Amino acid sequence: MLRIGAHMSVAGGVSKAVDRAVVHGCEALQIFTKNASQWRGKPLDPAEITAFRARLDQTGIAPVVSHASYLINLATTFPVLREQSIAAFIDELDRADALGLLGVVIHPGTCTAGSEEDGLRLIADAIRVAFKARPRRKTMVILEHTAGQGRTLGHTFEHLAEIIRHVRGSARVGVCLDTCHLVASGYDIVSEAGYQETFEAFDRLVGFDRLTVIHGNDSKKPCGSRVDRHEHIGRGCLGEAPFRRMLHDARFAGRPILIETEKSKDCEKRGTIMEDPLDMENLATLRRLRDER
């Protein structure tokens, strides 16, 4: 069975994210370890690191991953931005390692010049630089399949497979599939036939052994739109059917499915721990679908 969880705020300290996960009945968790819209983040408080790890041990919530800053672009050809992106990427891995996380989910990157193949090589080169800088770490790099907006890379299984090939199949590189991104990028997971075809292709080109995380989001936009707009589960262009299939598909067993759907206003005030009605609704939908026989 998939482990159902959500992205939770770290407002008030990273350990508060675990408390929020508990309130919502999460079995797995995703966080930001710093402000996702800034290059630099404050150093993690050692006391908060200890509290975070202790709360995970107490609750049994696992796995836990972080999501990298949206500013990072490992495919850029601009020297200053590339240096900044790689440094920020290594910092994300350091933060995840300090917290004992499974890995860091990252959008592969966006072409700023050259071909897609050039961009994929640049992404792989950046990952190799990070691994060389931290050779003894086990923290995973989890490449997120994207919706395909503009010149973003990673919106096809072939892109992901090529990056993995360029890093020589490193076991530290995994994949995150986002249900919204899949349909937005043109993979029909809504129909029964399309669902089977999509994941047969994924297994052939990437392999389920690489699948580390699933982002469970409905989509406001239809198949092939290449527009990334998350919707509450069952209310968008996916509906409940693909989630039901996935939750009962043995190939996905044991992985976390994490919602990144819109949250209610005023539910993430600094230090406040409270139920978010929208999170509760989306998580309850996934649990209901998982429990169906």
Secondary structure, 3 states (H helix, E strand, C coil): CCEEEEECCCCCCHHHHHHHHHHCCCCEEEECCCCCCCCCCCCCCHHHHHHHHHHHHHHCCCCEEEECCCCCCCCCCCHHHHHHHHHHHHHHHHHHHHHCCCEEEECCEECCCCCHHHHHHHHHHHHHHHHHHCCCCCCEEEEECCCCCCCEECCCHHHHHHHHHHCCCCCCEEEEEEHHHHHHCCCCCCCHHHHHHHHHHHHHHCCHHHEEEEECCEECCCCCCCCCCEECCCCCCCCCHHHHHHHCCHHHCCCEEEECCCCCCCCCCCCCCCCCHHHHHHHHHHHHHHHCC
